[in-house]
Structures are given as C-alpha cells and as structure tokens.
C-alpha cells in the first residue's frame, strides 16, 4: 500500500492522532533545507571573520609603511639607509628604499580595496542567506501550526 500526498495515516497507534503524509514529508524537507542554509551561513560568517583578520593585518602593515615613508622623507639625500635582510643589515640607496616602500604601500592599498570588495560581497550573501533562512523558518512554523500548504 503506497501513500499519496495529503493522505491521512494513523501515527503512534492512537485514534485521533492523524497527520498528513504530504505535510510530514514537506516538513522534513524544509528542516533539511534549513540545516543546509544554516551551514552555508556559518561558512559565510567564517569567511567574513577571516577577511577581517587579514584586513587588520594589512591595515597595520600600511600604517607601518607610511611611517617608514615619512621617516625616509625626513632624511638627507646622502644619508645612509639600511635594510634588514634576515640577520644582516644591508646598505641601500635612499631612492631605492623610497621606491620600495611606495610600491609596498600601493600593493597593500590594492589588497585592502580587494578585501573590502570581497567583504561587501560576503555581507550581501550573508544577508540573503539570513532572509532565506527566515522564510524557511516561517514555512516550518506555518506547517507545524497546520496552516501550511504541503
């Protein structure tokens, strides 16, 4: 004997305790959907957190490099500049040091812009996922209250 949508069956062996098969199947499907959406939302939130950590690191580096650039701008052209490479201080030309720091600042600024764009996309995805989770929760509540359409 097969079951058809909206066919009433006896549940738990007690008279008067009937549920619609279609509604039960729909409820289980909605609960699976809700669980999947919640997992997706969790992943998006972890990605947002990772983005914030990387962004913080780049922001600190940008500040450090801007400070170095200000210090280099204060020096005379004939000043000695040294760069730390591993455990060794290596003499470097002031113009070369200036150019290197400016390139680093450009790179870090570009990375921060990229991270901002990625963060904006992730936040949009997060809001969309929250809305879809809310809609599924409403449908589940509606089905559980017996008002839903299976």
N, C-alpha and C positions, 0 to 999 in steps of 0.2 A: 504494500500500500504506500503510495507516494503522497507528499504534501504539496499543496498549492498555496500560492500567496493568499494571505488573509484567511486561510482555513484555520478554524479554531481547533485546538487539541487540548487534551487534558494534561495538566502539568502537576507534578508532585502527587498524583493519585488522589487528590481531594476533589470532591464535587464542587463546582462553582469556581474553581481556580483554573481559569482558561486564559490563554494568551494567544495572540495572533502570531502564526508562524512567520509571516512576512515581516511583522514588526520586530520580532526577536532577531531575525536574520539581519534586518536593517540596522538594528541597534548594535549588534556585534560588529558589523561592517563599519559603522560610524565610530565605534570605540577603537577599532584598529586604525582607522584613518586619523583619529585624534592622537593616538600614540605616535604614529609616523610623523605627523605635523609637529608634535611636541619635541621629538628627537631632532627634526630639522631645525626647529627654533633654537634648541640647545646648541647645535653645531654653529649656527649663525652667531649666537651670543659669544661662543668661544672665539670665533674668528674676530669679532669686534674687540674682545679683550686683548687678543694677540696684536691686533692693529694698534691699539692704544699703547701697548708696551713698546712696540717698535717705534711708534711716533715719538714717544717720550725719549727714547734713546737718541733718535735723530735730532730732536729739539735741543737736547743737552750738547750734542756734538756741534750743532750750528752755533750755539752760544759760545762754546769754547773757540771755535774757528774765527768767529767775529772778533773775539777778544784778542786772539793772536794777530789778526789783521790790523787791529788798532795799535797793538804794540809794534808791529813791523813798520807801520806808517810813522811812528814817532822816531824811528832810527835814522841816523845819517846814512848817506849812500855808501860811505866807506866803513860802516860798522860790520863787525864780524857776526855772522849768524850761523848757528849750529843746529843740526837736525839729529835727533836721537834715533838711531837705527840699531835695534837690538840693544846690546850693552855699550855701544860705541857712539860718541858724539862726532858727527862728520860735518866739516865746514861746508857751508852752502852760500851761494851768491844771494844777495838780498833780493834782487829782481826775480830770481828763480823761486825763492821761498815765497815771495809775494804772489807770484803766478800760481804756485801750487795751492796755496791757501784759498785763493779766489776760485780755483777750479773745484776744490772740495766744497766750498760754500755753495757754488752753483749746483753741484751734484746733490748735496744734502737738501737744498731747497726744492729741487725737482722731485726727489724722493718723498719729501713732505707733501707736495702737491698730489703726487700719485697716491699716497696713503690717505689723504683727505678725500680724494675721489672714490677710492675703494671703500672707505668708511661710510660715505654718503650712500653708496650702493647697498652696503650691508645693512644700514639702518632702514633703508626703504624695504629691503627684503624682510627684515625683522618685523616692521610694522604690518606688512602684507600678511606675513605668517601669523601674527597675533590676531589679525582680523579674521583670517580663515579658521583659526582655532576657536575663536569666539562664536563664529557661525555654526561650526560643528557642535560645540557645546550646547548652543541653543537648540539645535535639531535633536540632540540626545535628550535634553530636558523635555522637549516637546513630545518625543516618542514615549518617554517614561511616564509622562503625565497622561498619555493616551490620546493626545490631540494630534499627533503626527500622522503623516501620510507615508506609509511604507512603500 
